[in-house]
């Protein structure tokens, strides 16, 4: 199970810097998590100020 970023994302970039496998990239309007690369560690969810990183 991978994490995903929902529409609550404010594009602050906190999650991208915390991802140990570089699965997070900046999208057009919000950040995006590559489900194939995500290891379900939850580091992104731990630092997201608006709780936009959610387990799928």
Contact map, one row per residue, 1 for C-alpha under 8 A:
11100000000000000000000000000000000000010000000000000011
11110000000000000000000000000000001101110000000000000011
11111000000000000000000000000000101001010100000000001111
01111100000000000000000000000001101000000000000000001111
00111111100000000000000000000111100000000000000000011100
00011111100000000000000000000000000000000000000000011100
00001111100000000000000000000100000000000000000000010000
00001111110000000000000000000000000000000000000001110000
00001111111100000000000000000110000000000000000001111000
00000001111100000000000000000100000000000000000001000000
00000000111110000000000001001110000000000000000000000000
00000000111111000000000000000000000000000000000000000000
00000000001111111000000001000010000000000000000000000000
00000000000111111100000000000000000000000001001100000000
00000000000011111110000100000000000000000011101100000000
00000000000011111110011110000010000000000001000000000000
00000000000011111110000000000000000000000000000000000000
00000000000001111111000000000000000000000011001000000000
00000000000000111111111100000000000000000011000000000000
00000000000000000111111000000000000000000010000000000000
00000000000000000011111000000000000011100000000000000000
00000000000000010011111110000000000010000000000000000000
00000000000000010011111110000000111011000000000000000000
00000000000000110010011111000011110000000000000000000000
00000000000000010000011111100011100000000000000000000000
00000000001010000000000111111111000000000000000000000000
00000000000000000000000011111111000000000000000000000000
00000000000000000000000001111110000000000000000000000000
00000000001000000000000001111110000000000000000000000000
00001010111000000000000001111111000000000000000000000000
00001000101010010000000111111111100000000000000000000000
00011000000000000000000111100111110000000000000000000000
00111000000000000000001110000011111001000000000000000000
00000000000000000000001100000001111111000000000000000000
01110000000000000000001000000000111111000000000000000000
01000000000000000000000000000000011111000000000000000000
00000000000000000000111000000000011111100000000000000000
01100000000000000000101000000000111111111000000000000000
01000000000000000000100000000000000011111000000000000000
11100000000000000000000000000000000001111100000000000010
00000000000000000000000000000000000001111110000000000000
00100000000000000000000000000000000000011111110000000000
00000000000000100111000000000000000000001111111000000000
00000000000001110110000000000000000000000111111100001000
00000000000000100000000000000000000000000111111100111100
00000000000000000000000000000000000000000111111100000000
00000000000001100100000000000000000000000011111110000000
00000000000001100000000000000000000000000001111111111000
00000000000000000000000000000000000000000000001111110000
00000001110000000000000000000000000000000000000111110000
00000001100000000000000000000000000000000000100111111100
00001111100000000000000000000000000000000000100111111100
00111100100000000000000000000000000000000001100100111110
00111100000000000000000000000000000000000000100000111111
11110000000000000000000000000000000000010000000000001111
11110000000000000000000000000000000000000000000000000111
